[in-house]
Amino acid sequence: MASDQVVPGRTGGSVHVLEVARGLAARGHEVHTVVHRQEGLADREEREGVHWHRIAWAPDHRLFRFRARAAVERVAAEVRPEAVMERYYNFGGEGVAVAAARGIPSLLEVNSPVVDHPGSLKALLDALALVRPMKRYRERLVRAATALVAPIPEIVPEFARGKTETVTWGANVEAFRPERRSAETRRAWGVPEGAVVVLFSGSFRPWHGVHLFEAAARTLAHRPDLFFLLAGGPRSGLAAGYRGRHLGAVLYESMPAVVGAADVGVAPYDTARLAQLRLGFYWSPLKVFEYMATGLPTVTIPRFPLTEIVRDGDEGLHFREGDARDLARTIERLAGEAGLRERLGRSARQRVVARYSWARHCEQLEGVLRRIAS
């Protein structure tokens, strides 16, 4: 139940819904997934064992997602599910509400904070209404859910942590593999022969640190053996001020080839630019898991749980958060030590296969779903 997401799509949310749906289907379950209607795609279809239901509501905006309840009711009446899983959104809750009304157990998958962070503008506006309607709505949703999963417990209300299981995202370790490396793809992008390709992929929001990545690239512009690649964001074409290329938005099915053409993956989060992260680093870093699955050494910040996923000196290297010069020094070290890149990349692949695959994620979800449905 993720009626605000479009599948297929280019966002982390879209990837999450797709991989969870087909991962649970691959484990032998009958999976019906409710997503947002897309022009050119059927409202009903079955693909890879997943039954897709595409719905809409009016006005057609995420803020009015709660108005999707009637459509969700119709799907539930037809499908008669044994459990309902909903991807949390501030203005959602229709899946959990339908489950409660029909006496069906529900699992709320929380990937963004239910609680307000210190100094939250949303909390201030809520308080001006005296009865705090937004907080009351969110807490009512959490209370109605039979169980919750979240990447860290700090983003759910304290009263619900006893029924919350910690579950991280993952990578499709069959699609993202070291064998995807392609010299032909590198040549098509203009990568010089023998150069080390350094990749940033994902969102270009300020807290994802693309400004640090580009600042480091400009610091290293004198290095002819380095080529910087950016996948995602609003533009495509040659980079300005350093040797590299912007690929623009890339379809998910094309990403394994993109990551496979790189030598180093960078996730330079700048957490000071997002106040919600005062609660803790609650992202499950999709780009990091995909780098690791492809056998890339990963450069990131020393912030838990990143320090648990990418151990400094084992699967990658850490740099001082917010320090573009230290990021440049770290990239330069990896560029100069092919043996280090190979060792870190091999360890990264092993770790993500063992602990951070979508298959492992779905195995954990299955355990929770079986428990609440029994």
FIDO-659068 format. One record per residue (C-alpha): z, x, y; residue in one letter. Coordinates in Angstrom, 2 decimals. Layout:
BEGIN
        up      east     north   residu
         Z         X         Y        a
...
! end
This chain:
BEGIN
        up      east     north   residu
      0.00      0.00      0.00        m
     -1.34      1.91      3.03        a
     -3.25     -0.65      5.04        s
     -3.60      1.55      8.16        d
     -5.39      4.36      6.23        q
     -9.12      4.62      5.54        v
    -10.25      6.04      2.20        v
    -12.35      8.11      1.96        p
    -11.38      9.86      5.19        g
    -10.66     13.19      6.86        r
     -6.93     12.96      7.64        t
     -3.89     14.12      5.69        g
     -2.84     10.49      5.28        g
     -6.19      9.59      3.74        s
     -5.99     12.54      1.33        v
     -2.45     11.56      0.38        h
     -3.40      7.97     -0.45        v
     -6.48      9.03     -2.42        l
     -4.71     11.67     -4.50        e
     -1.65      9.52     -5.26        v
     -3.80      6.52     -6.27        a
     -6.06      8.42     -8.63        r
     -3.21     10.62     -9.84        g
     -1.17      7.60    -10.97        l
     -4.29      6.04    -12.49        a
     -4.91      9.26    -14.43        a
     -1.42      8.89    -15.88        r
     -2.46      5.59    -17.44        g
     -1.26      3.08    -14.85        h
     -3.20      0.15    -13.42        e
     -3.32      1.02     -9.73        v
     -4.32     -1.37     -6.95        h
     -4.44      0.31     -3.53        t
     -4.56     -1.61     -0.25        v
     -6.21      0.33      2.60        v
     -8.01     -0.51      5.84        h
    -11.47     -2.05      5.85        r
    -14.36      0.32      6.59        q
    -17.84     -0.59      7.70        e
    -20.36      0.12      4.97        g
    -17.82      0.01      2.13        l
    -17.08     -2.92     -0.16        a
    -13.84     -4.82      0.39        d
    -13.26     -4.59     -3.36        r
    -14.31     -1.79     -5.68        e
    -13.10      0.22     -8.65        e
    -13.51      3.98     -8.62        r
    -11.90      6.69    -10.80        e
     -9.66      4.06    -12.37        g
     -8.32      2.80     -9.01        v
     -8.84     -0.75     -7.75        h
     -9.40     -0.51     -3.99        w
     -8.66     -3.49     -1.73        h
     -9.85     -3.04      1.87        r
     -8.31     -5.43      4.38        i
     -8.16     -6.02      8.14        a
     -6.07     -7.98     10.63        w
     -6.26     -9.00     14.27        a
     -5.91     -7.36     16.70        p
     -7.37     -4.49     14.69        d
     -4.84     -1.79     15.65        h
     -2.07      0.00     13.74        r
      0.56     -1.45     16.09        l
     -0.19     -4.86     14.58        f
     -0.18     -3.70     10.96        r
      2.64     -6.13     10.16        f
      0.02     -8.87     10.54        r
     -1.60     -7.65      7.33        a
      1.12     -9.44      5.35        r
     -1.01    -12.50      4.55        a
     -3.75    -10.32      3.06        a
     -1.15     -8.34      1.08        v
      0.33    -11.61     -0.19        e
     -3.09    -12.62     -1.53        r
     -3.55     -9.31     -3.34        v
     -0.05     -9.51     -4.84        a
     -0.59    -13.08     -6.01        a
     -3.79    -12.05     -7.78        e
     -2.63     -8.72     -9.21        v
      0.99     -9.66    -10.09        r
      2.26     -6.05     -9.81        p
      5.32     -4.73    -11.61        e
      6.17     -2.50     -8.62        a
      4.97     -2.05     -5.03        v
      4.75      1.32     -3.30        m
      4.28      1.43      0.47        e
      3.44      4.36      2.74        r
      5.94      4.09      5.61        y
      4.76      3.34      9.13        y
      6.88      2.22     12.12        n
      5.02     -1.06     12.47        f
      4.37     -1.65      8.78        g
      6.67     -3.01      6.13        g
      4.40     -5.75      4.83        e
      4.31     -4.31      1.31        g
      8.09     -4.09      0.98        v
      8.47     -7.57      2.52        a
      6.05     -9.11      0.02        v
      7.80     -7.33     -2.84        a
     11.21     -8.62     -1.71        a
      9.90    -12.18     -1.38        a
      8.42    -12.06     -4.88        r
     11.39    -10.32     -6.52        g
      9.37     -7.13     -7.25        i
     10.94     -3.65     -7.02        p
      9.54     -1.51     -4.21        s
      9.26      2.17     -3.41        l
      8.97      3.26      0.23        l
      7.25      6.64      0.65        e
      8.57      8.13      3.88        v
      6.49     10.95      5.39        n
      7.62     10.59      9.03        s
     11.07      9.97     10.52        p
     12.71      6.56     10.14        v
     15.62      7.83     12.26        v
     15.32      8.72     15.95        d
     15.48     12.38     16.92        h
     17.84     13.58     19.68        p
     16.43     12.64     23.08        g
     13.88     10.24     21.61        s
     11.97      8.19     24.22        l
     11.42      5.54     21.56        k
     15.18      5.26     21.07        a
     15.72      4.99     24.84        l
     13.19      2.16     25.17        l
     14.74      0.47     22.16        d
     18.19      0.69     23.75        a
     16.92     -0.99     26.92        l
     16.33     -4.10     24.81        a
     20.11     -4.04     24.06        l
     19.81     -5.26     20.45        v
     17.61     -2.26     19.47        r
     14.91     -4.35     17.76        p
     12.81     -1.39     16.56        m
     15.76      0.38     14.94        k
     16.94     -2.87     13.34        r
     13.45     -3.53     11.99        y
     13.15     -0.05     10.45        r
     16.61     -0.20      8.91        e
     15.95     -3.66      7.50        r
     12.82     -2.28      5.85        l
     14.75      0.65      4.35        v
     17.48     -1.65      3.05        r
     14.90     -3.95      1.45        a
     13.21     -1.10     -0.45        a
     14.55     -0.50     -3.94        t
     14.09      3.28     -3.63        a
     12.65      5.85     -1.23        l
     10.95      9.23     -1.54        v
     10.71     11.75      1.32        a
      9.97     15.47      1.79        p
     13.47     15.97      3.26        i
     16.39     13.49      3.25        p
     17.22     14.01      6.95        e
     14.38     11.72      8.07        i
     15.84      8.60      6.43        v
     19.02      6.82      7.60        p
     22.20      8.26      6.11        e
     23.05      4.97      4.38        f
     19.78      5.21      2.36        a
     19.99      8.83      1.23        r
     21.69      7.89     -2.00        g
     18.54      6.05     -3.12        k
     16.13      8.68     -1.75        t
     14.46     11.34     -3.91        e
     12.98     14.49     -2.38        t
      9.27     14.73     -3.22        v
      6.77     17.10     -1.59        t
      3.01     16.71     -1.29        w
      0.65     19.00     -3.16        g
     -2.89     20.21     -3.75        a
     -5.60     19.18     -6.15        n
     -5.45     22.37     -8.20        v
     -8.61     21.46    -10.12        e
    -10.71     21.12     -6.96        a
     -9.07     23.97     -4.99        f
     -9.54     27.09     -7.12        r
    -10.16     30.81     -6.51        p
    -13.51     30.43     -8.31        e
    -14.84     28.36     -5.38        r
    -15.53     31.54     -3.38        r
    -19.16     31.57     -2.20        s
    -20.95     34.51     -0.62        a
    -23.84     32.18      0.27        e
    -21.53     29.89      2.30        t
    -20.10     32.89      4.15        r
    -23.59     34.14      5.05        r
    -24.55     30.67      6.32        a
    -21.62     30.78      8.76        w
    -22.61     34.23     10.00        g
    -19.76     36.14      8.35        v
    -20.55     39.89      8.39        p
    -20.84     41.55      4.97        e
    -17.41     42.74      3.83        g
    -15.47     40.98      6.61        a
    -12.10     39.35      5.97        v
    -12.27     35.60      6.75        v
     -9.10     34.13      8.26        v
     -8.87     30.33      8.06        l
     -7.06     27.61     10.00        f
     -7.62     24.09      8.71        s
     -6.28     20.67      9.61        g
     -5.16     18.94     12.77        s
     -5.62     20.50     16.20        f
     -2.47     18.90     17.62        r
     -0.38     21.31     19.72        p
      2.45     21.61     17.17        w
      0.02     22.74     14.47        h
     -0.37     25.99     16.39        g
     -4.13     26.34     16.73        v
     -3.50     27.84     20.21        h
     -1.53     30.65     18.53        l
     -4.28     31.16     15.96        f
     -6.93     31.53     18.66        e
     -4.70     33.77     20.79        a
     -4.22     36.06     17.80        a
     -7.97     36.01     17.14        a
     -8.67     37.09     20.73        r
     -6.13     39.90     20.38        t
     -8.11     41.09     17.35        l
    -11.57     40.60     18.87        a
    -12.14     44.37     18.70        h
    -12.00     44.26     14.88        r
    -15.56     43.88     13.50        p
    -14.13     43.37      9.99        d
    -12.37     40.09     10.90        l
    -13.96     36.63     11.13        f
    -11.93     33.56     12.15        f
    -12.80     30.15     10.78        l
    -11.47     26.80     12.07        l
    -11.95     23.62     10.02        a
    -11.07     20.37     11.79        g
    -10.84     19.52     15.46        g
    -13.36     18.06     17.88        p
    -16.08     20.69     18.11        r
    -18.34     22.89     16.04        s
    -20.22     26.08     16.77        g
    -19.47     29.72     17.53        l
    -15.99     30.60     18.79        a
    -15.41     31.84     22.34        a
    -13.72     35.18     22.95        g
    -13.52     36.29     19.32        y
    -15.70     36.61     16.24        r
    -15.59     33.27     14.41        g
    -16.80     29.70     14.06        r
    -15.56     26.13     14.49        h
    -16.71     23.85     11.68        l
    -15.52     20.58     13.28        g
    -14.25     17.70     11.15        a
    -14.87     18.34      7.45        v
    -14.90     15.72      4.69        l
    -12.15     16.19      2.12        y
    -14.61     16.69     -0.73        e
    -16.11     19.64      1.19        s
    -12.80     21.37      1.85        m
    -12.52     23.25     -1.49        p
    -15.72     25.13     -0.62        a
    -14.43     25.87      2.90        v
    -11.08     27.21      1.72        v
    -12.79     29.06     -1.10        g
    -14.90     31.01      1.38        a
    -11.82     32.45      3.13        a
     -9.60     35.45      2.35        d
     -6.43     34.52      4.28        v
     -4.99     31.12      5.21        g
     -2.89     30.61      8.34        v
     -0.44     27.78      9.09        a
      1.00     28.81     12.49        p
      3.21     25.80     13.25        y
      4.77     25.68     16.73        d
      7.68     23.31     16.12        t
      8.98     23.54     19.71        a
      6.03     21.35     20.73        r
      7.16     18.32     18.70        l
     10.64     16.94     19.41        a
     10.82     15.01     16.12        q
     11.03     18.32     14.27        l
     14.59     18.72     15.58        r
     15.48     16.58     12.56        l
     14.02     19.24     10.24        g
     10.56     20.36      9.15        f
      9.57     17.13      7.41        y
      5.86     17.80      6.93        w
      4.57     18.44      3.45        s
      2.04     21.09      4.51        p
     -1.24     20.04      2.90        l
     -3.17     23.04      4.26        k
     -0.61     25.45      2.81        v
     -0.81     23.95     -0.67        f
     -4.63     24.04     -0.56        e
     -4.68     27.68      0.60        y
     -2.30     28.62     -2.23        m
     -4.22     26.68     -4.88        a
     -7.36     28.60     -3.86        t
     -5.55     31.90     -4.26        g
     -5.25     32.75     -0.56        l
     -2.27     34.65      0.78        p
     -0.72     32.35      3.40        t
      0.66     33.34      6.79        v
      3.22     30.91      8.21        t
      6.57     30.66     10.01        i
     10.04     31.34      8.53        p
     11.20     27.70      8.68        r
     12.65     25.78      5.72        f
     11.10     24.39      3.51        p
      8.10     26.63      4.27        l
     10.29     29.59      3.28        t
     10.77     27.96     -0.12        e
      7.06     27.19     -0.59        i
      5.65     30.47      0.75        v
      8.17     33.22      0.05        r
      7.74     36.20      2.35        d
      6.20     39.04      0.37        g
      5.60     36.88     -2.72        d
      2.98     34.21     -1.85        e
      2.32     35.19      1.75        g
      3.82     36.67      4.89        l
      5.89     35.18      7.71        h
      5.52     35.84     11.44        f
      7.80     35.06     14.38        r
      7.25     31.44     15.37        e
      5.40     31.05     18.66        g
      4.51     34.79     18.83        d
      0.73     35.21     18.78        a
      0.98     39.01     18.89        r
      3.19     39.06     15.80        d
      0.72     36.71     14.10        l
     -2.08     39.15     15.00        a
     -0.09     42.07     13.54        r
      0.50     40.12     10.32        t
     -3.20     39.24      9.99        i
     -4.12     42.87     10.68        e
     -1.80     44.04      7.91        r
     -3.40     41.69      5.37        l
     -6.89     42.65      6.51        a
     -6.13     46.30      5.82        g
     -4.56     45.87      2.38        e
     -6.90     44.29     -0.16        a
     -4.41     44.92     -2.96        g
     -1.69     43.05     -1.09        l
     -4.03     40.10     -0.46        r
     -4.91     39.97     -4.16        e
     -1.27     40.13     -5.31        r
     -0.03     37.48     -2.88        l
     -2.99     35.20     -3.60        g
     -2.49     35.41     -7.36        r
      1.20     34.58     -6.99        s
      0.38     31.71     -4.60        a
     -1.98     30.11     -7.12        r
      0.60     30.37     -9.89        q
      3.34     28.85     -7.76        r
      1.35     25.87     -6.49        v
      0.07     25.03     -9.98        v
      3.61     25.12    -11.34        a
      5.40     23.28     -8.52        r
      3.18     21.82     -5.81        y
      0.19     20.05     -7.35        s
     -0.72     16.40     -6.79        w
     -0.28     16.01    -10.54        a
      3.34     17.15    -10.20        r
      3.80     14.85     -7.20        h
      2.52     11.86     -9.19        c
      4.73     12.78    -12.14        e
      7.76     12.59     -9.82        q
      6.60      9.26     -8.37        l
      6.05      7.90    -11.86        e
      9.65      8.74    -12.74        g
     10.97      6.78     -9.76        v
      8.62      3.85    -10.36        l
      9.57      3.59    -14.05        r
     13.25      3.65    -13.13        r
     13.07      0.86    -10.55        i
     10.71     -1.27    -12.66        a
     12.82     -1.08    -15.83        s
! end
